[in-house]
Amino acid sequence: MHFTLAAAETLVVDALMRNRVAEANAHSVAKALVAAEAAGQGGHGLRRVEAYAKQAKAGKVDGFAKPRLERPFPAVVRIDACHGYAYPAFDLAATALPEIVLQQGIALAAVHRSHHAGVLALTVERFAEMGLVALMVANATASMAAWGGRKPVFGTNPIAFAAPIPGADPLVIDLALSRVARGKVMAARQKGVAIPANWAFDRNGEPTTDAIAALEGTMAPSGEAKGAALAMMVEFLAGALTGANFSFESSSLFDDKGSAPGLGQMLMVINPAASGGKGVADRVAMLVGEISSDPGVRLPGRRGQTARRQALEHGIDVEDEVIAAIGAL
């Protein structure tokens, strides 16, 4: 089915509000999921609505939670997502951090008792559009083993970065530390299709093309041992240093069973002028110009930004089974 972005957001808001989610939270979630869908990230888009709604109805996520902010240090805020969705907590960070950055030159937000972080690019890009540099990490339910192991210990644990570029869209880098995001495996399971053999391992540590076996096994790390090591780093930053659950302590983001996931996210925002002086914009432009001078290079983030612009003008197409699942909630 074809939707304008506004109509898609209304569809999601209505579905969530029917399942014990406050209107303000429903709008925050809907905006994030529809933006992910528009950017071509379907695994973090409308396919998540069914699980999100069922978790709220079951009480696994608190649809009425209001995130709470405290400022223990001048440049640091701690945000308690209160076992609600992550997006209202990110909205709170986006409101609080810019003023702190202007005062301190740098700001850090540590989010705990949180939920699925979705497409981190959409959060860090908000700061880059204000002329700030942002770096964000998040842990997720355990789905990846330490290198050489078979036991899920780490999540796909994404890292995202965004920086302003003079006279152009921001540079945005967003990557999961698994070979692919686990949402893509979930989407393959929902569609009943096979996955490439290098995406995941089954319970015995063998490569698999079966999406169900992959979800029961472990994801393959990007870059093998290097990806697993980076996932460990994210676990320290997003789990230990925020006071959140570790990935292996968290419950599934795909069903309504068990306790709240209690995940964590860490967001660092920098005022470029504070660290690089007045000439930093020109230096950034020089770097981007040098990179872009190679005709085979496309700057990171451009595909998603272009897709979102096209979706804003022309709308999005959503699979019929996804719409049917949302309508049946």
CORRA-V981629 format. One record per run of one state. SS is the DSSP state (2 for helix, 1 for strand, 0 for the rest). FROM is the first residue (numbers start at 1). TO is the last residue. If there is no record, write none. Layout:
# CORRA-V981629
ss: (SS:SS)
from: (FROM:FROM)
to: (TO:TO)
This chain:
# CORRA-V981629
ss: (0:1:0:2:0:2:0:2:0:2:0:1:0:1:0:2:0:1:0:2:0:1:0:1:0:1:0:1:0:1:0:1:0:2:0:1:0:1:0:2:0:1:0:1:0:2:0:2:0:1:2:0:2:0:2:0:1:0:2:0)
from: (1:2:4:5:18:23:39:42:45:46:59:68:74:76:81:86:105:106:115:120:129:132:139:144:146:152:155:159:166:168:176:178:179:182:192:200:202:207:208:211:217:218:220:221:222:225:241:247:250:263:272:277:280:293:302:315:316:318:320:328)
to: (1:3:4:17:22:38:41:44:45:58:67:73:75:80:85:104:105:114:119:128:131:138:143:145:151:154:158:165:167:175:177:178:181:191:199:201:206:207:210:216:217:219:220:221:224:240:246:249:262:271:276:279:292:301:314:315:317:319:327:329)
